[in-house]
Every structure is written in C-alpha cells, then in structure tokens.
Amino acid sequence: MILIDLFIINGVIFYIFDKEYLQLDFFLYINIFWLLSSLFVGFYKIYRHTRFYRILSLLAIQFSVFFLGFFTYFALFREGDVVNNQTIILTSIFLEITFAKFLFIYALKKYRSLGKNYRKVIVLGSDDTAKMLLKIFKKKKEFGYVVTAFFSDKTSKNQLYAGTIKESFKFILENDVDEIYCFLSELNQREVKEATTFSNQKGISIKLVPDTNELYSKNYKKEYYDDSILILKVHKLPFESRENRVVKRVFDIVFSIFAIFFVMSWLTPILWIIIKLESKGPAFFKQKREGLRGELFVCYKFRSMKVNLNSENKHTIKNDVRVTFFGSFLRRTSLDELPQFFNVLKGNMSVVGPRPHLKSLSIEYQKNVNNYIDRHTVKPGITGLAQVRGYRGEITKKSDIKNRIRLDIFYIENWSIPLDIKIILQTIFNVFKGEEKAY
C-alpha cells in the first residue's frame, strides 16, 4: 500500500503539476513528508477486523496533515508561490488513494474468503462469548481466521475440542498456531500468566477476551470484532511493530556504514599489524554466539588474547593471563568490538541491544534468571543499556547477571531511537573515561 500510494502521489504531481515547479527537492520533500506523517498518524495500521469508520477516520486525518505539508513547502521554501491546478492535484491524490485503499482492502477480503492468507487460531475457554467468537470467525471468512481447536477444562462434544488448557501448549508447537485467544472468565491468573509467557517466548500473538463484569487496565488495547465482542490485546512491545523494526534496521545500516568507512577503513590496518606483531595467530577472532530467537551466529572481534582452548566456555576474568598487553588496551577501549559492525550489516546484530552470550553460559544463566529468555526476542547489540550502566565483563555473583538482564528487558520494553543514540553517546564517553570492568 505504501508503494501504491507513493506511485499515485508522484504520478499525479508529474502529470498535472506546473512543470516550472517540478524539481527534485520538491519530490524528495513530498515523499518524505508523506512517509513521516503516515507513520505518525498510523495510516497503515489497518488490520483484518478494522472497521470501515476507522479507515475513513485515518484517511481524513492523514490527508489533513498532508495538505498542510503540501502548502507549507511553498510558504517556506518557495516564498509564497501560488501553484496552478493545486486543487485538482490534491483532490486527485485524495480520490485515487482512497479508491486504491478500499479496492485493496476489498480484494484482500475476497482473497481471504477463498481460504487464502489466513491465520491459525486456537481458543482457550468455552464460555458464551467464546462460542460467539467461533461463530463470527466461521461466518466472516473475509477476516481470514481459521480456528483449529479450542481448549477448556470443561469437556465438550464440539468437534473442535482438543483437550484441557494445559494440553494446549503442545498443540500450539505442533500446529504452527498464529494467535491465541484467552477467555478470562474461565482462565485463572496463573493460567493467563503461563499463556502470556509462553506466547511471548514463541513469538505468537496473544489476545485476552475479558469478562464483561470486570474492569481492566488501560494498558490493554481494545478491539471490537463484529461490533459485539470486546477483545483486549496484550500491550505491544516496541519491537513487535514492523515500523519500529524497519526504523531500527535502517539506523543500524546507516550507522554501521559510517563506522566502517570513516573509522575502520584506516584503523583496521593499524590494529591488524600490532596484533600480528605481538602474538601468533589471526588478527580477527571468530566465535559462535546466541542471537535472535537463540539462533547461533559467528561473532567477529579483534583478537585480544593469546590463542587458547578455553575461549569457547570461559569468561574473561580480572588479570586474565590469556589477555595480551595490546589486547588489554583493545578491551579497555572496546576497540576489539569494532568488527561487529560487519555483523550488523549482515543482520546478525544491532548497534544497540543485549550483548550476545556463549551458548554454554546462556544455558547456565537461564537456570538462575526467570526472564533471561526474553533477551532472544531482539537482535544482540555491540553495546547496550546494561553495558553503559557498568554491568559488563565478568559475572562474579548472581546479582550481576540479574541486574544485566533487568536492564536488557527494560531496553526491550522501552526502545526508541533517542534511547539508542543516548546509549551510543554514553558508550563513547565511557571509552574515554575508562570503565572498572573493561578487562
């Protein structure tokens, strides 16, 4: 839809616009303004169950902002120039994008009604609201939801009944379920917590259907299906948003290219020569670390130790005899981490995020820290919030890893580009200031 809308905007402007005003800076301005305003307004946040009036509301808000941006360009950058046919231009863009949007949605609903582009759903609970939801999904095939089973501690003769609440987790793993609907009138607090933790770990969307006799936190996002059933969606974390993931990836690529061309291009040959002269072995050190979803990837570093057999299962400790003289300098200044910008370009890592751990150590930490596995929901980083707060290097007591994970989880739940920039600046400051645990 983004590509279609940009095609319409640029096409209308090119064919109707006064040719004397057609300049590259205007095309850049109008395209960037559309993208930023649509991101701010949430213009493309339309879902399977989004109501008609919500779409109309988004169209009205987006074009109100866009029209203001259109006229602002000529007021600020072209000294009040009046453009002929501006009414025709804006009206044409509005009508064509509106028509394209509804045509696209209509075509998608038709496509889903044929059994395509569907999501596999299971239901936990069997109260009257649950039965109503099952009927809605069966009747409104254009939603694109296919209920594969429902689970309840109350036995049922319904052909979709597949067992108790506890038995649902095994079914989810075996059947690639996309969404879980929990009916709170039947599930107790422990069962809801278990379902929420399980879905977050497996990357499955979970939605809570409330008991209408109770009040719920405003942190839940309300959704209505068929104007009759209230659904509460569990608060969405920043990295669950596709837009946020795209923004962070673009930031990572731009920052990494800058670091590689303007820092590593001249610094790498110098460091390579010194490392090779000081001790035998390769200048670069490669090691398998855990990344997104716990998958292993090869992490790059400048070698700071003598070649040894314990690098895969032993953390660096204070006054570690394996660390070379120049390697100590590299570790204190974090220059040994520079090659990881290539990991970022490859997509294994991010500039900022939880630090990647060895698999052997990761298994040990999982036993001691409840939320440790949540770190795997995002890409690991070259630097992170825990590192700039002093929690880096050797783990000497349980509180070290617990505080590190606490800050990692805080970062995941509160991510923003300004936070990333703040952590990067703090990292640079710490390099010059020096850190107690940088060994």
N, C-alpha and C positions, 0 to 999 in steps of 0.2 A: 504493500500500500504506500509506503514511503516513496519507493521508486516511481510508482504510478503518479502520485501527487506532484513530485518534482518534475516529472515529464510534462504534466499538464501546465504547471506554472511557467516553466521555461518555454514551452511551445506557444502558449497564448501571448506571452510577452514578446517573443521573437516575431510573431506574425502580425500582431496588432500595434505593438509599441512604436512610437515615433523613432525612426532609425537614428536620428541625431542624438538620442539619449541612450542608445544601445552601446554600453561599454562594459568591459569585463568586471570592473569594480562593482557595478550595479548587480550583475548576475551573481557574483560571489556574495554580496550583501543580502540579496533577497533569498538565496538558497540557505545560507547560514541562519538568517533570521527565522525562516520557516522551521528549520530543524530544531533550533533552540526553543522557540515558542511552543512547538508541538510537544517537546519534551517537558517543558514547564507545565503546560496545560494538561498533559496526559492524553493527548488527542488520539494516540494509537492504542490506548489501553481499553480495548473492546474485547469482550470475552464471549463465549458461546451463549451465555444466558443474559448478556447485556440487553436492557430493554430499549425499545425504539425511542422513547423520550430522552433517555440518557445520551444516545447518539446525536439527536438533534441539539441537545444542550452543548455537547462537545463541539459540534460544528459552529454554533453561534459564538461560543467563547473564542475558539481558535481563529475564526475569521475577523472577529472584532479586534483581536491583538494584531493579526496580520495586516489588516487595513491601516491601523495606526503606524505600524512599522513601515509600510509602503510609503505613506505620506511623509513620515519622519525623514526618510532618505533625502527627499527633495527639499525639505525645510532646512536640514542641517548641512547637507553636503553639496547641494546644487543651488544654494542661495535663493530658495523660494521659487524655482522654476515650476511652471504650470505645464503639465503633460496633457496633450490632446488624447482623447479616447480613454482617459483613465477610468471613467465609469464603466465603459464597455469591457475594459481589461479586467477590472476587479469582479464585475458581475459574471463574466465568462469563467473566470477561475473558480468562483464560488459555486456556480451551477454545475460545472464539469466535475469538480472534485466531489461535490455532494452526490451527483449521479453515479460517479465511479465507485464511491464508498458503498452506497446502498446496493449497487449492482454486484459488487464483490461479495458483500455480506449475503445477499440473496443466493448467489451462485454457490457460495461455501455451504450455506444451509442445505441447498439441494444436494450437493455432493455428499454431505454428512447423512442426509436422509436415505441415501443409497447404501449406507453402511461403510462409508469411507471416512478416513480422518477421525476415527473415534478414539475415546479414552475408556480404558477398562476400569471399572469402578467396583468396589465392594462396600457393603453397608454393615456397620456394627450396631445392632439394635433392631427391635421389631415392634416398636410402638405404632400408634395410628399414623403419626407423621412420617415414619419410615415407610410404611405401606403406601402412603400418598406419594412420596418421592419416587418410589419404584414405579408407580403408575405413570407419573409425569415423564420419567426417563423412557418408559416403554412407548408412551403415546407421542411425545415430541422427539421424534428421531432426528430432527434437524439440530438438536443440541449436541448430538454426537457422543452420547454417553451410553455405554453398554454395561449393565450390571451383571457381573459374572457370578456373584454369590452374595448371600448375606449371612451374618453370624449373630447368634444370640444364645444366651444361657437358657432361654426358654425354647424348648424343642418346637419344631414346626413341620407341617406336612408339605409346605411350599417346596416346589422342585428346586428353587434357588438356595434353599437352606443347606449350609455346608458344615455346620458344627458350632462349637462354643466360641466365645470371644478369644480364649487362649489359642485355639486352633487356627485362628485367622492369620497369624504371623507366618506360619509355614506356608499357607496357601498363597499369601502375597508374594513370597520369594519365588515360588514355583510357577506363578502365572503372570509375572510382569505387570502387576497392578499399577495404574497411574494415580488413582485418587482413592482416599479412604473417607467415608462419611460416618462420623461417630454421633450417635443419638444420646444426648446427655441424660435423658430421663431414665435410661437403663444402665449406662455405664457408671461405675463409681469413680472416685477421684484417682485411685491407684491405676485403674484400667485406662483412663484417659491419659494419664502421665506416661504409662508404658507405650500406648499407641503413638503419642506425640514424639517421644524419644526415638522409638523405632522408625517412624516415618522420616524424621529429620536425618537420622543416620543413613537411611537408604535413599534419600533424595526423592521421597514420594510426597505428593501434596496431601494434606490432611485438612478436613473441614469439620467443624463442630455444629451440630444442629441442636439448638437449645431447647430446654423445657420452657415453654412459654410462660410458665408460672413463676420463673425465677429471673433475676436481673443479672446482667453480665457486664464485664469490664469493657470500657470504650476502646481498649487496645485491640479488640477483635474487629475485623472488617465485616460489616453487614452486607449480605447479598440476598436477593429475593428471587426464587425460582417460580415462574408462572404466577407471579404476584400473590402467592398464597403461602409459600414456605420460606421462613427466615433461616438463613444459613449464616453461621459465624465462621469466617476463615481465620485460622491462626495467624497472628501478626507476621507479616512477611519481612524476612531479613533483607538487608540491602543487596546481598549477592544473589538472592532469588530473583531479582529483577533483571531481565535481559538487557535493558538500557544501561543499568549500572555496570554489568559485566562488560558491555561494549566500551563504555567510557573508560573503565579501568584498563582494559586491554589496549586501547588507543594511547592512553597515558603511558603505559609500560613500554610500548613500542617506541614512541617519540623520545622518552627519557633514555631508553637503552641505546638508541641510535646516537643520541647526543653524547652519551658517556663513552661509547666505543670510538666514535670519530674524533672527539675533542680531548679525551683523556687517555684511553687505552692505546690509541694509534701510535703515540710517541712513548708512553710509559712502559708498555709491554716489552719492547726490545731491551730496555734498560734492566727491567726486573728479570727477564729471561737470562741475560748474561750473568748477572750477580748470583742468581740461584744456581746456575750451572757451574760457576767457578767455585762456589762454597762447598757443594757436596755432590756426590754422584747421584744420578737419577734424572727423571724427566722434570722439566720446569713446571708442567701442569700436573695437578693431582686430580684423579677422577674417582668418584665414589658413589655407590648407589644409595639414594635417599628416598624416603617416602614423600609422595606429593599428593596431588588432588585425588580424593577417594582412596587414599592409601596405596596408589599405584607407584611402583618403583621407577625412578629415572636416574640418569647419570648426571651428577652434580659436579661442576668444574670449579677448581680453585688453583691458585698458585701454590706450589709445594712449599710448605713451611717446616716440614720435618725431614729427618733422615728416612730413607726407605726402610720400612719395618713391617712386621707381620701382624701387628696389633691394631692397625688403623681402622679395621672394619668393626671392631667390637669394644674399643676402649676410648673413652673421652679424654681429651687433653686435661691434665691436672697442673697445678702450680709447680713451677720449676721442673717441668717435664723434660727429661733428658733427651727425648726424641726431637724436640724443637731445636732448630739450628739458630745461630746467632742472628742472621738476617731474617730468618723465619719469625723470630720473636718480634722484630720490628714490623714485619708484614701483619702479624696478628694484632699487635697493639693498635695499628693504624687502620685495620680492616682492609688493607690493600689486597690481602690474599683472596678476598671475596669478589674482586673485580671481574674475573672470567664468568661469573654467574650472570652477567648481562647477556651473554650468549644463550644461557638457559632461558632467560626472559624472552628473547627474540624467538626461540624455538617453541615457546608456550609452556615449558615445564614449570616455570616460576614466575613470580611477580616481583616488582621492585620492592614493594612493601607487603608483608604478610607474616604469618607464623614461620619461624625458622624450620627447615626440613630436618628430620631426625633419622638416624640409622634405624633400620627395621628391628634389630635386636634390642635397642634401647627403647624403641616405641612400644614394643610388647611389654616391657618391664613397667613403663610409665602408665600404660592402660590399666594395670592392676591396682595402681595407687591413686589415680585421679579419675573421678567419675566422668567428667566431661571431656576427657582427653580426645576422644574420637571425633569431636566436633571440629577440631583443627583441620580435619581432612576434607571439610566441605568447601575449602578455598585453596588456591594455589599457595605454596610456601613462598616466602619472600627473602630477598637479600638482606633486608633489615626489617625490624618490626617494633611494635609498641613495647613488648617485653624487653627487647634488647636496649632500647634507649632509656628505659627505666632502671637499667642495671642488672636485669635478670638474664645473663648470658654466661657462656662458658661452663665451668664445672658445676655439677649438681652435688652439693655436699650434705644436704638434708632435704627431707620431704617437702618442707615449706618452699624450697627453691623452685621445684617443678610445679607445685600447686599455684604459686604466685605467677609463674610464667604462663601457665595455662589460663589462669584467671584473666590476665591481660590480653592474651590471644583471643579469648572468647569475647571480651569487651570490644576488641577491634573488629571482629567479625560482625557483631551485632550493631556497631555504631559507625561503620565505614563511611567515609566521604573523601572526595579528592582533597579538600583542605586538610583533613586529618593525615592523608598520605604525605602531603607537602610538609606539614609540620614535623612528621617523623623523619623525613629525609633531611630537613634542615637540622634537626636535633642530632641526627647521626653524624653529619658533617662537623657540627660543633663538638661532639664527643671525640671525634678523631683528633682534633687539635688540643682538646682539653686533656685527653687521656682517660682511660677507664680502669678501675681497680681489677676487674675480672677479665680484661682483654689479654689473655695469655694462652 
